[in-house]
Amino acid sequence: MSEYRNIAIVNDRDEIIGSAPLLEAIEKGLLRRSCRVCVFNQAGEVLIQRRSKNVFLPLLNDFSVAGHVDEGETYEAAAVRELIEELNIRDLPITTVSTSFRSHDFFSSLYKVILPGGYPLIINTEEIDSIAWYVPSEIDSSLGANPELFTPEFIRTWQLFRDKIVGT
């Protein structure tokens, strides 16, 4: 994660109004765009990442892939870039679950990818500490018992779109 790259800054209608370096945007609480991707395997399990100690909200559980939308990028282009950067997932179909929904300091998009059997994942250890596969009901149980183990954005987005994520 480069804290110096420029990310898209938006207004309260998700219209791009400029850009700013990542750290500056976060420190100032600027409204920005993010993308999240749920990676599923053939058994219907969801890949959950435990964030690296090197990133914001370290060592918390989060979506398979998550990141900011860079200046000049679309939501989907950012999701594809993040899939490559974080897990080396390339050239797989990406399904839109929802775009441009508001959560805290973000307008977010949510996507889904289904890995074919035996697809090799290469974890970017600068951004991800570890990964694990969970059936959706295990995520529900873990969120109920230990919500402090998850990022706030994961909790909110899972609560809003769980059925759509699992059902699409």
Secondary structure, 3 states (H helix, E strand, C coil): CCCCCEEEEECCCCCEEEEEEHHHHHHHCCCEEEEEEEEECCCCCEEEEEECCCCCCCCCEECCEEEECECCCCHHHHHHHHHHHHHCCCCCCCEEEEEEEEECCEEEEEEEEECCCCCCCCCCCCCEEEEEEECHHHHHHHHHHCHHHECHHHHHHHHHHHHHHHHC
